[in-house]
Amino acid sequence: MSFVNDSLEHWEKLADWLNQQLDEQHLTIRGLARKAGIAHSVIAKMTNAQGPYAAKSLNAVADALNVPREIVHTLAGVLPSHG
């Protein structure tokens, strides 16, 4: 399993964004986990900035939230930020 970026700053950015997405899309951690096909504990760690995260998990979250994978990977610090 490959893990991406171990920067707390990026984990916190991802956690803030993901918590906002959960609220906006009226999803629970377990609901997102079901949609993403991954364990709810993985989503819980993401919402609490407890990385690192597997690239596969980041992809699953992006797909479940219907957002481009690049957004999630940028927030997680895998891809450089533009701007």
C-alpha positions in Angstrom: 0.0 0.0 0.0 1.4 3.4 -0.9 0.9 6.3 1.5 1.1 9.9 0.5 2.6 13.0 2.2 3.1 13.0 5.9 2.6 16.7 6.5 0.3 17.7 9.4 -0.5 21.0 7.6 -1.9 19.2 4.6 -3.8 16.7 6.8 -5.5 19.6 8.6 -6.5 21.2 5.3 -7.9 18.0 4.0 -9.8 17.4 7.3 -11.3 20.9 7.3 -12.4 20.5 3.7 -13.7 17.0 4.2 -15.8 18.0 7.2 -17.2 20.8 5.2 -18.1 18.4 2.4 -19.8 16.0 4.8 -21.9 18.9 6.1 -22.8 20.3 2.7 -23.6 16.8 1.3 -25.5 15.8 4.4 -23.3 12.7 4.9 -22.0 11.0 8.0 -18.6 9.4 8.2 -20.2 6.0 7.9 -22.3 7.2 4.9 -19.3 8.4 3.1 -17.4 5.3 3.9 -20.2 3.2 2.4 -20.3 5.4 -0.8 -16.5 5.2 -1.0 -16.3 1.5 -0.3 -13.7 1.9 2.4 -13.7 1.5 6.2 -15.3 4.2 8.3 -12.2 4.3 10.4 -10.3 5.6 7.4 -12.8 8.5 6.9 -12.7 9.2 10.6 -8.9 9.5 10.5 -9.1 11.8 7.5 -11.7 14.1 9.3 -9.4 14.2 12.3 -6.2 14.9 10.4 -4.6 11.6 11.4 -2.6 10.7 8.3 -0.9 9.4 6.3 -3.5 8.3 3.8 -3.3 5.7 1.0 -3.7 7.1 -2.5 -6.4 4.5 -3.1 -8.4 5.9 -0.1 -8.0 9.5 -1.4 -9.3 8.4 -4.8 -12.3 6.6 -3.3 -13.3 9.7 -1.3 -13.0 12.0 -4.3 -15.1 9.6 -6.4 -17.7 9.2 -3.7 -18.0 13.0 -3.3 -18.1 13.5 -7.1 -15.1 15.9 -7.0 -12.0 15.7 -9.2 -9.3 13.5 -7.6 -6.8 16.3 -8.1 -8.6 18.4 -5.5 -8.3 15.8 -2.8 -4.7 15.0 -3.7 -3.8 18.7 -3.6 -5.4 19.1 -0.2 -3.6 16.0 1.0 -0.3 17.5 -0.3 0.3 14.9 -3.0 0.0 17.4 -5.8 1.3 21.0 -5.6 -1.1 23.8 -4.9 -1.8 26.2 -7.8 -2.2 29.7 -6.4 
